Amino acid sequence: MEKKYQYITVEQKGGEGIYVITLCKPPENRLNVDCCQELIHAYHSIQRALGSDSEGAVILRGDNAKFFTTGLDLDERERNMFASSDGFYPLLATVLDFPFPTIALITGHVFGGACLLTLAHDYRVMNSKRGFWQMPPVNAGLHHDGMGSLIRLKLAPKVARKVLLEAHKYTGKTALEDGIVDAIAEPDHMFDVAMELARKWKSKAKMGVYGLLRSELWGQALLAYRQNSYVHHKETAREPKVKL
């Protein structure tokens, strides 16, 4: 954990094997290649620090109660058609393959691809007072191979339709009702709720099969994002027709 990061911070909480990664990329924690690669490095470094057959968990959060992250940096994609292949897709694959429980603490607004980042985590805690969760690719003309895999695998069919084909905008309350998040909490309490989940489930990694069993559930999504990662011989996405 010796690396100094530009867009994230990493800290261990209380010597309990629980690590907290905080997004801190003004103004809205948008995900570019460098930020995604820092996150990938952080997850890998935490895995090495925890070692094998040990207890542990990771919480990913935004640095404020207004934004978790508002998705991919679409301006970067205009300059680099392989930005998602080099950053976002490998990040999702890394989180899905991580052999310890993961919690996304959705501190505020989350849009687009960032919704997939939350779904890649095992548990989700959302701000009950502020912030929307919305995937609007159907409104923007955006698509990438495997976009629906996590949504289809993790959400009920009618909810998946609502998310991907209707671009429904969720509050914390409605996201909890539709099973998108596991808990909601007020801003001053939501980190405590995420820590409670981390403490409750961190021991499940101790037998060394947590990641293997997760792949039994969500492995199709992991495969889809592995296949898109670091691909430069073809386009893996349809560029948006509008920016929302």
N, C-alpha and C positions, 0 to 999 in steps of 0.2 A: 504494500500500500504506500510505497515511498514516492510514487509518481505525483507530480503536481499537475492539476487539471485546470483548464481554462473555463470550462462551461459547467462543471459539476463539482461537488464536494463529496467526500466519502469519510464516514466516521463510524467507529464501533461504539455501540451503546452498552455501557455497564459490564463489559467483559463477559457477556452472555452468548457470544456467537451471533449477535444480531448486528447487522450493518445497515446503515442508512445512507442512501445515495440521494443527493439533492440537486435538482436541476436549477441552475442559476445563469441563464442565458437571456439577458434583457433583449427586447421588452416582453416577449411572450413565450420564452423557452422553446422557440421553434427548432426543429431537429434538422441540422445540416450534417454533412458527412463527418466533420471533425467532432461534433457533439456525439453523434452515434458511435464513432470509434472510441471516444473517451468512455462512454457507457460500456461498450464491449470490453475494453481493457479493465474497467472497474469490476465487472462481474467475474471475469477470469481471475483477477487478482484476489478477490474475495474467496473464490473457490480454492485457490492455492493456499491462502492463509488459513482457511478452515480445515483443509486436509480431507482425507477420505474417511468414510464411516464415522462422521462426527455430527453433532448437533449444530444447527445454524439456520439463519433466515436473512432475507434482504427486504428492505422497504425502499421503494422508489417514490419520491415526492417532489412536488414543486416547491419553490422557495417563497411562495406567498399564497394568500387566500383568494387571489383573483385568477391566477393562471396555474394550471398544471403544465400543459403544453398545448399550443394551438396547432400542432401537427408539423408536417414537413415544410421546409423552406423551399417554396415553389420558385422563388427567384433564382436559387442555386440550380434548380433543375433546368432552367432556361439556359444556363451557362454550361451545364454538365449533364448530358442525357443519362449518364450512368451513376448519378448521385445516389439514387435509391439502391442500386445494386451494390454500391460500395459502402453504404451507411445503414439505411433503414432496414433492408431485408436481412443482412447479417445480424443486426441488433435483435430483431424478432427471433431469429433462429437461436441466438445466444441465450435469450431469456427462456425460450421454450426448452432448451437443452440443459439449463442450469440445475444441478442436482440437489438443490435445497429449496424449501418453500419460499415463495416470492409474494410480496404484497405491493400493490400499486395504491398509494395514498393520493387520491385525486383531489388536490387542494383547491382547484378552481376550474375554469373553463378547459375543456378538452375537445378538440375537433379533428376530423379527418383521420389520417394515419395514426395519430396519437391514441385514438380509441382502440386501434388494434394493439398498440403497445400496452394499454391497460388490460386488454383481454389476454395477452400473452402471459400475464402474471396469474398466479394461482388464486389470489384473493384481491378484492377491490373494496376500498373504503372511500366514500365520497363526501365532500362538504355538503351538509344539509341546508346551508343558508345561501350559498352562492355558487354559481358555475353551471354550465350546460355541458352535456355529453352528446355529441352529434357527429355522424358520419355522412357528409353530403356529396360523395362522388357522383351520385345520380344527377345532382343539380349542376355539377361542374364539368361533366363529361370525362371524368378521370377513372382509370381502371388499371390494375396490374394483375398478372397471373397469380391466382391463389388468394385474391382479396377476400373472397367469401369464406375461406376455409375456417378461420378461427371463429367467425360469427356463426357459421353453420354448426360447428362442433360444440360450441360453448353455450349457445342460446337456444331457446325453444323455437320451433319453426315460425310461428307467427311473430315472435319478437325479432327473429333474424330478418324476416320480410320487412318489418317496420323499420329496422335499422338500416338495411342496405338499399331497399327499393323505394322506401318512402322518406328516407333522410329525417326521421323523427328526431326532434330536439328534446332531450331528456333533462329534467331536473334531478337532483339527488333522490327526491321522493319517488318520482316515477321510474327512475332507473332501478331503485330497490324493488318496487312493485313488479317490474318485468324481469327481475333476476339478473340484471346486468352487473350490479354491485352486490356485495355481501353485507354491507353495513353503511349507514350514514351517520354523521355526527357533526355537532357544531364545531366551528373553526378552532375554538380553544381546546376542544376535547378529541379531535379526530386523530391526532398523532398518538394519543394514549390508546385509542381503539386499535390502531394499526400495530402498536407494540404488543397489545394483548394477544392479537392474532399470531404475531411472530413468536411470542413466548409459548403460546398454546401448541403450535405445530412444528416448532424447530426440531423437536426430538424425532420427528418422522423421517428425517434424513439419516439417522444414525446407523441403520442397517444397510445403507449403501444402495438401495434400490428405488429411492424416491424418483429420480429422473427417469429410470426405466419404466416405472409404473405410470408416470405422467405421459410418457410417449405412447403407452397403450391407449390412452384417452385422446390425446391431441396430436399424435404422430403424423397424421396427414398434413396438418398445418406446418409442422416442423419441416417435413420433406419439401413442401411447396416453397418455403422461404429459403431453404438450403439450395434448392435448384435455381433460384433467382439471384443468389448471392454471388457477387464478383463476376457477373456475366457481362462481357463487353462485345460479344460477337453478334448480338441482336438486341433490339429494344424489348424490354420486359414490361413496359407500361404504355398506356395511352395518355398522352399529355392532356391536361385540363383545357377545355375550351374557354373557360372563364375562371377568374380568381375570386373566391368568395371571402 
